[in-house]
Amino acid sequence: MAYIGLSPEPTVPLAFAAADKGILPDRMILALIGSGGIIPAAPIMPDQTQPASLDLRLGEVAYRVRASFLPGPRATVANRIDDLKLHAIALRGGAVLETGCVYIVPLMESLALPPDIAGAANPKSSTGRLDVFTRVIADQARAFDHIEAGYHGPLYLEISPRTFPVLVREGSRLSQMRFHRGRAVLFGDALADLHARERLVDEDGADLDQGVAVGVDLAGFGPDGLIGYRAKRHTGVIDVDRRDAYEVGEFWEAIRANRKRTLILDPNEFYILASKQAVQVPPDYAAEMVPFDPLVGEFRVHYAGFFDPGFGYAGAGGRGARAVLEVRSREVPFILEHGQTVGRLVFEHMLARPDKLYGQGIGSNYQAQSLKLSKHFRA
C-alpha cells in the first residue's frame, strides 16, 4: 500500500501551564507527532487526524489468539501473543476476520509520550455500528484502551467481530485515540452552566446528574415508524474500507414502532437504535458516552462512545444530532420503553479549540444524523 501523507516538521515538545488540563486538539496531535511523541510507521494521512483524536491504522499482520488477554505489569503484548497465537494472517492483500474469533494486530502507530500526556481509545463510530468489538492494548497494561502518561512502546488492537465477518487490510482504521493532559470533566454546576449556555440536549428539564442523560427513541422516525435495525446472522462479508457498498436488507431487519412504544431486546442480538434527544457538542468540549451501567438493565449501549467537538453543533452544520445507539442485550430478554435512559454523556474541556470541527469539510459521516447505519450501507 502506498502512502501519501503528512510528515510533520520536527518541533519543540508541547509546553503547558501547570493548571492546563484537557484533551489535545488536532494541531496539538500533529505537534505531538512532530516532536516524536507519536511514531508512525508510515506518514500520517491527511484525513487521519480528527478534531480531537487520531485514527489508528492496522499493521501488516493479524494474529488469531486463543483468548483475549491483558499483559499485566510484567509482560509485553508480544510475549503474550507468542504464548496464545494459533496462526498469523497477512493483511497486505486483505484478509477476512471471522465472527467469534479474537485477533491481535500490531498498529502502525507507536508512542513515546511526554510524562504529562496520557491516551484513551475507542472504536470508530463505523466500527461500533458493525458490531466489531475492538480494544487497544499496550505493553504492561492493566486495562484496555487506557495508555498511561509517559508510555513508550508499541500499540496493538484486539479485534473480535461479533455479528458480521469483516475484510480488513494493512492501513484499515478501526479505532481512534485521543490524548489528554490530566482530566477536565464537567459535573455539577459546571455542567449545568454549560447546558444553560449551549443547550447540550434539546430537552427541557434535562437530567444532568453525573453527565447528560440520554434516552432511547421508540416512537419512530418517518411515516412508517422506523425505530431501528436488528442485525441478521449468516450474512456476507463487509469490507471495512468500502462506502455505500451494501444493501441494507441483506444485513439488517428494520424494526417499526408498536402501540406501546416498547422494544424487547433478545439475548445476544445486535441493534442499531437512536437517542430520543438531539445532542450537540460545543467547539471547546468533547463528550463521551459512559460505559454500560448494570443498574439500568442487562444490555450494553454504544461501543464507540466518543463525540468530537462540533458534533451536532449549529456552527458546524449540525442543529443537533441524535446519538446512534449500538445495543447488545445480555443473557436475558429485556424490555426497553420510549425515553428510557440508556446512557450518559460526559463532557470534558479541550486544551484548545480544534482548527476544524466535526462536520467542517473533514469527511464526517454522521453530522446532523438521525437514525443512521454505518457508512458501508447505501442510504
C-alpha positions as a printed NumPy array, in Angstrom:
array([[  0.   ,   0.   ,   0.   ],
       [  1.391,   3.384,  -0.97 ],
       [  1.024,   6.261,   1.46 ],
       [  0.922,   9.918,   0.519],
       [  0.543,  11.699,   3.792],
       [  1.767,  14.254,   6.238],
       [  5.278,  14.294,   7.615],
       [  5.151,  16.988,  10.31 ],
       [  8.306,  19.002,  10.704],
       [ 10.181,  18.299,  13.935],
       [  9.104,  20.753,  16.585],
       [  9.734,  21.516,  20.212],
       [  7.882,  19.423,  22.791],
       [  4.446,  20.637,  23.81 ],
       [  4.562,  23.037,  26.747],
       [  1.646,  23.79 ,  29.071],
       [  0.952,  25.865,  32.126],
       [  0.762,  23.806,  35.298],
       [ -3.019,  24.261,  35.549],
       [ -3.788,  23.345,  31.912],
       [ -5.943,  20.211,  31.696],
       [ -7.997,  18.727,  28.913],
       [ -7.979,  16.898,  25.582],
       [ -5.444,  17.736,  22.884],
       [ -6.987,  19.182,  19.667],
       [ -5.916,  18.293,  16.125],
       [ -2.98 ,  20.707,  15.801],
       [ -1.507,  19.572,  19.139],
       [ -1.784,  15.96 ,  17.999],
       [  0.205,  16.894,  14.877],
       [  2.721,  18.695,  17.091],
       [  2.99 ,  15.549,  19.212],
       [  3.799,  13.593,  16.056],
       [  6.37 ,  16.183,  15.001],
       [  8.12 ,  16.056,  18.373],
       [  8.304,  12.252,  18.394],
       [  5.555,  11.573,  20.933],
       [  3.629,   9.579,  18.322],
       [  5.763,   7.481,  15.981],
       [  4.023,   6.396,  12.742],
       [  5.439,   3.56 ,  10.653],
       [  4.334,   5.464,   7.534],
       [  3.454,   9.136,   7.015],
       [  0.234,  10.28 ,   8.64 ],
       [ -2.612,  10.51 ,   6.126],
       [ -4.274,  13.921,   5.653],
       [ -7.646,  12.694,   6.975],
       [ -6.225,  10.625,   9.815],
       [ -6.364,  13.422,  12.391],
       [ -9.849,  14.217,  13.675],
       [-10.787,  17.32 ,  15.745],
       [ -9.813,  15.596,  18.986],
       [ -8.389,  12.203,  18.057],
       [ -6.067,  10.259,  15.79 ],
       [ -7.224,   7.307,  13.701],
       [ -5.034,   4.248,  14.315],
       [ -4.027,   2.03 ,  11.384],
       [ -3.68 ,  -1.74 ,  11.266],
       [ -0.218,  -3.136,  10.562],
       [  0.7  ,  -5.896,   8.148],
       [ -0.211,  -8.988,  10.163],
       [ -3.045, -10.247,  12.385],
       [ -2.571, -12.988,  14.957],
       [ -5.515, -15.19 ,  15.799],
       [ -5.248, -15.992,  19.509],
       [ -6.98 , -18.473,  21.782],
       [ -8.401, -15.826,  24.101],
       [ -8.441, -12.147,  24.933],
       [ -5.815, -11.037,  27.447],
       [ -4.124,  -8.19 ,  29.253],
       [ -0.334,  -8.443,  29.545],
       [ -0.142,  -7.153,  33.122],
       [  2.788,  -5.287,  34.667],
       [  5.436,  -7.94 ,  33.947],
       [  4.79 ,  -8.827,  30.297],
       [  4.696,  -7.352,  26.829],
       [  1.921,  -7.93 ,  24.335],
       [  4.403,  -9.666,  22.009],
       [  5.218, -12.163,  24.783],
       [  1.543, -12.964,  25.265],
       [  0.961, -13.323,  21.514],
       [  3.765, -15.91 ,  21.392],
       [  2.022, -17.857,  24.159],
       [ -1.509, -17.677,  22.74 ],
       [ -1.355, -17.381,  18.96 ],
       [ -2.95 , -20.01 ,  16.753],
       [ -1.725, -18.638,  13.429],
       [ -0.672, -15.414,  11.68 ],
       [ -2.617, -13.811,   8.813],
       [ -1.002, -11.403,   6.327],
       [ -3.077,  -8.244,   5.86 ],
       [ -1.323,  -6.529,   2.965],
       [ -3.64 ,  -8.017,   0.351],
       [ -6.663,  -8.034,   2.651],
       [ -7.973, -10.809,   4.888],
       [-11.318, -11.844,   6.368],
       [-11.685, -11.802,  10.152],
       [-14.359, -14.291,  11.198],
       [-17.051, -13.831,  13.827],
       [-16.465, -15.413,  17.211],
       [-12.671, -15.222,  16.889],
       [-10.157, -12.981,  18.644],
       [ -7.342, -11.33 ,  16.692],
       [ -4.428,  -9.15 ,  17.785],
       [ -2.947,  -6.722,  15.242],
       [  0.167,  -4.582,  15.815],
       [ -0.723,  -1.   ,  14.908],
       [  1.266,   1.317,  12.649],
       [  1.437,   3.953,  15.386],
       [  3.628,   3.568,  18.463],
       [  4.105,   6.051,  21.3  ],
       [  6.805,   7.885,  23.227],
       [  4.515,  10.116,  25.258],
       [  5.678,  13.007,  27.438],
       [  5.281,  12.335,  31.17 ],
       [  2.168,  14.525,  31.399],
       [  0.273,  13.15 ,  28.377],
       [ -1.9  ,  10.013,  28.508],
       [ -4.053,   8.298,  25.879],
       [ -7.526,   6.781,  25.67 ],
       [ -9.003,   4.794,  22.779],
       [-12.426,   3.955,  21.374],
       [-13.666,   2.071,  18.343],
       [-14.504,   4.406,  15.475],
       [-18.225,   5.013,  15.006],
       [-18.367,   2.905,  11.844],
       [-16.604,   0.054,  13.652],
       [-19.099,   0.033,  16.51 ],
       [-22.051,   0.138,  14.129],
       [-20.808,  -3.094,  12.549],
       [-20.666,  -4.791,  15.96 ],
       [-16.914,  -5.212,  15.654],
       [-15.511,  -5.189,  19.174],
       [-12.072,  -3.549,  19.394],
       [ -9.747,  -2.599,  22.247],
       [ -6.269,  -1.068,  22.229],
       [ -3.59 ,  -2.851,  24.284],
       [ -0.2  ,  -1.542,  25.399],
       [  2.76 ,  -3.328,  26.988],
       [  2.443,  -3.882,  30.748],
       [ -1.165,  -2.656,  30.534],
       [ -3.594,  -3.338,  33.367],
       [ -6.613,  -2.046,  31.409],
       [ -7.807,  -1.929,  27.806],
       [ -7.994,   1.356,  25.881],
       [ -6.071,   3.303,  28.535],
       [ -2.49 ,   4.404,  27.91 ],
       [ -0.612,   5.709,  30.924],
       [  1.066,   9.101,  30.816],
       [  4.661,   8.837,  29.607],
       [  4.16 ,   5.431,  27.928],
       [  6.906,   4.426,  25.484],
       [  6.178,   1.398,  23.335],
       [  4.055,  -0.241,  20.635],
       [  0.274,  -0.377,  20.394],
       [ -1.879,  -3.358,  19.45 ],
       [ -5.543,  -3.735,  18.598],
       [ -7.703,  -6.606,  19.761],
       [-10.433,  -7.263,  17.177],
       [-13.426,  -9.553,  17.632],
       [-16.214,  -9.37 ,  15.002],
       [-19.451, -10.257,  16.763],
       [-22.097, -10.301,  14.007],
       [-20.593,  -9.776,  10.539],
       [-17.321, -11.195,   9.167],
       [-15.197,  -8.264,   8.004],
       [-12.494,  -7.76 ,   5.406],
       [ -9.584,  -5.638,   6.644],
       [ -6.158,  -4.78 ,   5.286],
       [ -2.956,  -3.026,   6.273],
       [ -3.868,   0.605,   6.887],
       [ -7.537,  -0.021,   7.757],
       [ -8.734,   2.173,  10.615],
       [-10.979,   0.591,  13.225],
       [-10.036,   2.558,  16.32 ],
       [ -9.117,   6.093,  17.339],
       [ -7.084,   7.554,  20.184],
       [ -7.389,  10.838,  21.994],
       [ -4.658,  12.337,  24.152],
       [ -5.215,  14.255,  27.346],
       [ -3.295,  16.154,  29.992],
       [ -5.   ,  15.46 ,  33.296],
       [ -8.788,  15.308,  33.258],
       [-11.186,  18.264,  32.974],
       [-14.597,  16.574,  33.186],
       [-17.656,  18.742,  33.868],
       [-20.076,  17.777,  36.626],
       [-22.477,  19.617,  38.884],
       [-22.706,  23.381,  38.472],
       [-20.096,  23.455,  35.673],
       [-22.175,  21.077,  33.528],
       [-25.406,  22.926,  34.361],
       [-23.825,  26.249,  33.35 ],
       [-22.627,  24.821,  30.033],
       [-26.075,  23.372,  29.313],
       [-27.683,  26.725,  30.143],
       [-25.391,  28.474,  27.647],
       [-25.306,  25.882,  24.865],
       [-28.332,  23.585,  25.392],
       [-26.447,  20.295,  25.14 ],
       [-29.659,  18.327,  24.518],
       [-32.964,  19.6  ,  23.138],
       [-34.969,  18.72 ,  26.214],
       [-36.46 ,  20.889,  28.919],
       [-35.544,  19.744,  32.4  ],
       [-32.633,  17.601,  31.189],
       [-31.203,  15.149,  33.721],
       [-27.612,  16.317,  34.348],
       [-26.713,  14.059,  37.253],
       [-23.241,  12.549,  36.58 ],
       [-23.489,  13.569,  32.919],
       [-26.277,  14.339,  30.446],
       [-28.865,  11.547,  30.458],
       [-29.651,  10.056,  27.037],
       [-32.871,   8.139,  26.401],
       [-33.888,   5.828,  23.566],
       [-36.388,   6.827,  20.865],
       [-39.033,   4.143,  20.311],
       [-41.715,   6.454,  18.902],
       [-40.337,   6.03 ,  15.405],
       [-38.965,   8.095,  12.524],
       [-40.823,   8.921,   9.33 ],
       [-44.279,   7.81 ,   8.185],
       [-43.516,   4.106,   8.666],
       [-42.418,   4.492,  12.301],
       [-38.894,   3.105,  11.898],
       [-37.188,   2.805,  15.3  ],
       [-34.072,   0.856,  14.405],
       [-32.462,  -2.214,  12.906],
       [-31.686,  -5.725,  14.115],
       [-28.633,  -7.377,  12.578],
       [-29.16 , -10.509,  10.511],
       [-26.999, -13.562,  11.009],
       [-25.161, -15.648,   8.382],
       [-24.564, -12.682,   6.084],
       [-21.824, -11.932,   3.595],
       [-18.514, -10.241,   4.358],
       [-18.281,  -6.458,   4.878],
       [-15.178,  -4.667,   3.592],
       [-14.491,  -2.043,   6.262],
       [-12.897,   0.331,   3.734],
       [-15.829,   0.451,   1.278],
       [-18.514,   3.132,   1.484],
       [-22.09 ,   2.94 ,   0.19 ],
       [-21.368,  -0.6  ,  -0.985],
       [-24.011,  -2.847,   0.597],
       [-27.782,  -3.164,   0.515],
       [-29.34 ,  -2.622,   3.92 ],
       [-31.8  ,  -5.517,   3.57 ],
       [-29.024,  -8.067,   3.104],
       [-27.624,  -7.363,   6.559],
       [-30.37 ,  -5.719,   8.629],
       [-34.01 ,  -6.242,   9.571],
       [-35.959,  -2.989,  10.02 ],
       [-37.889,  -2.578,  13.294],
       [-41.074,  -0.479,  13.478],
       [-42.705,   1.222,  16.445],
       [-45.525,  -0.584,  18.231],
       [-48.527,   0.907,  20.013],
       [-46.888,   0.63 ,  23.435],
       [-43.618,   2.194,  22.166],
       [-41.54 ,  -0.632,  23.628],
       [-38.905,  -2.997,  22.294],
       [-37.897,  -6.398,  23.657],
       [-34.164,  -6.947,  23.263],
       [-33.449, -10.591,  22.501],
       [-30.357, -12.072,  24.153],
       [-27.146, -11.843,  22.127],
       [-28.772,  -9.883,  19.296],
       [-27.343,  -6.599,  17.989],
       [-29.47 ,  -3.498,  17.42 ],
       [-28.98 ,  -0.017,  15.998],
       [-31.298,   2.494,  17.704],
       [-31.261,   6.272,  18.191],
       [-31.464,   8.637,  21.125],
       [-34.67 ,  10.487,  21.917],
       [-32.701,  13.702,  22.41 ],
       [-30.735,  15.626,  19.802],
       [-27.233,  16.264,  21.119],
       [-24.69 ,  18.963,  20.414],
       [-21.063,  19.252,  21.487],
       [-19.726,  22.845,  21.644],
       [-16.365,  23.614,  19.966],
       [-14.342,  23.843,  23.195],
       [-15.523,  20.489,  24.534],
       [-15.627,  16.797,  23.682],
       [-18.057,  14.216,  25.026],
       [-18.095,  10.513,  25.752],
       [-20.905,   8.039,  26.349],
       [-20.092,   6.443,  29.692],
       [-19.693,   2.628,  29.776],
       [-22.568,   0.256,  30.364],
       [-24.158,   0.69 ,  33.778],
       [-25.548,  -2.588,  35.134],
       [-28.071,  -0.613,  37.208],
       [-30.077,   0.363,  34.091],
       [-30.564,  -3.104,  32.621],
       [-28.974,  -6.177,  31.129],
       [-27.618,  -4.614,  27.95 ],
       [-24.65 ,  -2.697,  26.63 ],
       [-25.014,   0.636,  24.793],
       [-22.567,   2.305,  22.432],
       [-19.269,   0.606,  21.644],
       [-17.93 ,   3.795,  20.003],
       [-18.578,   6.313,  22.719],
       [-16.584,   9.411,  21.706],
       [-18.154,  12.599,  20.315],
       [-15.859,  15.173,  18.69 ],
       [-16.067,  18.94 ,  19.22 ],
       [-18.72 ,  20.278,  16.865],
       [-20.828,  17.095,  16.751],
       [-24.39 ,  18.28 ,  16.119],
       [-23.278,  21.899,  16.634],
       [-25.159,  24.535,  14.634],
       [-21.961,  26.417,  13.773],
       [-20.56 ,  23.258,  12.17 ],
       [-23.647,  22.345,  10.142],
       [-25.412,  20.413,  12.854],
       [-28.543,  21.859,  14.53 ],
       [-28.443,  18.872,  16.862],
       [-27.799,  15.235,  16.039],
       [-29.189,  12.047,  17.526],
       [-26.739,   9.754,  19.246],
       [-26.91 ,   6.429,  17.42 ],
       [-27.001,   3.637,  19.972],
       [-25.266,   0.328,  19.366],
       [-27.142,  -2.019,  21.658],
       [-26.457,  -5.635,  22.551],
       [-28.582,  -7.464,  25.104],
       [-27.025,  -9.767,  27.684],
       [-28.251, -13.107,  28.974],
       [-31.973, -12.44 ,  29.332],
       [-34.648, -10.654,  27.257],
       [-35.04 ,  -7.036,  28.341],
       [-37.833,  -4.553,  27.603],
       [-36.902,  -1.005,  26.641],
       [-39.501,   1.76 ,  26.866],
       [-39.624,   5.015,  24.909],
       [-37.462,   7.653,  26.583],
       [-35.806,   5.192,  28.968],
       [-32.326,   6.344,  29.997],
       [-29.732,   4.111,  28.379],
       [-26.55 ,   6.11 ,  28.912],
       [-24.979,   9.407,  29.93 ],
       [-22.819,  11.838,  28.015],
       [-19.846,  13.135,  29.972],
       [-18.364,  16.414,  28.71 ],
       [-14.7  ,  17.398,  29.031],
       [-12.736,  20.553,  28.23 ],
       [-10.434,  20.681,  25.23 ],
       [ -6.985,  22.171,  25.849],
       [ -7.762,  24.459,  22.914],
       [-10.38 ,  24.76 ,  20.196],
       [ -9.617,  22.458,  17.205],
       [ -8.668,  24.006,  13.876],
       [-11.568,  22.11 ,  12.283],
       [-14.741,  20.969,  13.969],
       [-16.643,  17.773,  13.303],
       [-18.563,  18.25 ,  10.073],
       [-16.438,  21.111,   8.725],
       [-15.073,  19.72 ,   5.471],
       [-13.27 ,  16.738,   7.038],
       [-15.439,  13.93 ,   5.673],
       [-17.515,  13.48 ,   8.831],
       [-20.09 ,  10.782,   8.148],
       [-22.61 ,  11.39 ,  10.912],
       [-23.109,  15.157,  11.318],
       [-26.801,  16.11 ,  11.745],
       [-27.653,  12.404,  11.8  ],
       [-30.922,  10.877,  12.831],
       [-31.171,   7.065,  12.81 ],
       [-28.256,   6.007,  10.621],
       [-26.365,   2.819,   9.864],
       [-22.627,   2.831,   9.243],
       [-21.139,   4.414,   6.137],
       [-20.82 ,   0.991,   4.468],
       [-24.548,   0.77 ,   3.611],
       [-26.439,   2.542,   0.861],
       [-28.922,   5.137,   2.085]])
